[in-house]
Amino acid sequence: MGAKMEVQGMQQMLNKLQSLGNKAKTVESQALKAGAEVLRSEIAARAPRSSSPRQPDSPSQSWRTGQHAADHIKMSGVKQADGAKIIEVGIQKGDRSHYFYLKFHEWGTSKMSAKPFMAPAVAEKRTEATRKVHEIIMRALNL
């Protein structure tokens, strides 16, 4: 992901959530997905778009899809990393999909300066994403 977001100060709420048993994992995953969706939609809105995406001229040009990369911003499934659950949102530096070129906009190249769109999106929507996670967990706890 272009930027990383950690939610802190929610340990008591997460402890209460653990008391729900098996339902806790489901609620925690739903909350993470909802927060990640807030970030994904903002990244997609800020992603660069051409006036008309290029169509393939021949069958050998399989990388040209005729679609905007902004319409294909990825959100991973829930993963474990460093003892915490995470969801990766956006383009990764190692991306080799049809939309790999967005990483050049975010991080730049030796000949092109960076024009980040993911990091600013995460910075702007961090509070809203955290609030969404909090809201879903609180609803599950009937608080």
N, C-alpha and C positions, 0 to 999 in steps of 0.2 A: 504494500500500500504506500501511497505517497506520503501519508502522515499517520501518526499513531495517536490513539486516544485511549486513556485509561480513566476509569471511573473510580474515584476514591471517596471515602467517607460514607460508604454504604455497607460497611461490615456488619453493623447491628441488624440491618434489614436483611442482609444475606443470611445471617445466622437464623433469623426467624423463618426465612424461606426454607432453610434446610430442615426445619421442623415439620414441613409439609411432606417429607418423605420423597417418594418417587416423583410426585408431581412437581417438586422443586426443580428438577433438571429440565422439565418441559417448560416451566414458566421462565426460568433463567434463559433458556435458548430463545423463547419467543421475545423476551425483552431485548436481548442482544440483537436479534434480527430486526426488530422495530427501530432500534437506535441506529443500526447500520443502514437501514433503508433511508432514514433522514439524510445521512451523509451521502449515500449513493445518488439520491435524486439531486442533491445540490451539486455534486461533482459532475453529473451528467448535464446539468443546466449550464455549468461554467466551461465545459469542455469545448475546445475549438471546433467549429463546423465550417466546412467549405460551402460555397453557394450551391454547388452540385457535386455530389460524390461521383467519382469516376467509375464507369462501367468497364468490365473487361473488354479489350479489343479482340482477344483471341482466347481459346481454351487454355493456353499456357499461362495466362495471367490470373491464376486462381486466387491471388491475394487481393484482387480488386473485387469488392463485393457489391458496389453500387449503393452502399449504406453508410451512414455516419457512424463513426466510432463512438460518438457521444450517446448513441442509442444502445450501446453494448457495454456499458460500464458494469464490471463484474462485482459480485459479492460472494465470498466463499461461504462454505458451511461453517458451523461452529467448530472451532479447534481448541486444543489445549496448548498453551505456551507459557512456560515459566510458572506453572501452577495456576494459571488463570485461563478462563475461556475467552477466546477472541474470534472476531470475524474480520477478514481482510476485505477491504473495499477499494476498488480502483485498479489502476494499472500497476503491475509490479515491474521492477527494473529488468527482470529476466523474462518478461512477457514475449512470447513468440507467436501470439495469435494473429489473426488478420488485422488487428487493430494495434499492433505493437508500436506504431509510430507515435502514439500519444505520449509514450515515455520520453521521447525527445523533446516534446513541449514542456513537460514537467521538470526534467532534469538537465536539458540542454545537451549539446554535443561539443566536440572540439571546435566546430565551426559555427555553432548556433547557440546563442545565449538562452538560458532557461526562461520560459514564460509560464511559471507554475499556475495551475488552476485547481489541483487537488488540495494542496496544503492550505491555501486561503479558504477553500470551501469547508474544510474540516475545522479550521480556526473559527469561522463564522457560525457554524452550526453545532459546535461542540456542546453548548449549553442546551440547545433544543434536543439533541440526541440523548443527552444524559437525563433530561426531564422525561423523555419518552420511556426510557428504561425504568426510571423511578416510578412512573405512573403505572406501568404494567405490573411491576412487582407489588406495588401498594394495592392495586386492584385484586391481585391474587391472594394477598394477605387480609383482604376485607378491611383495609384501613382507610 
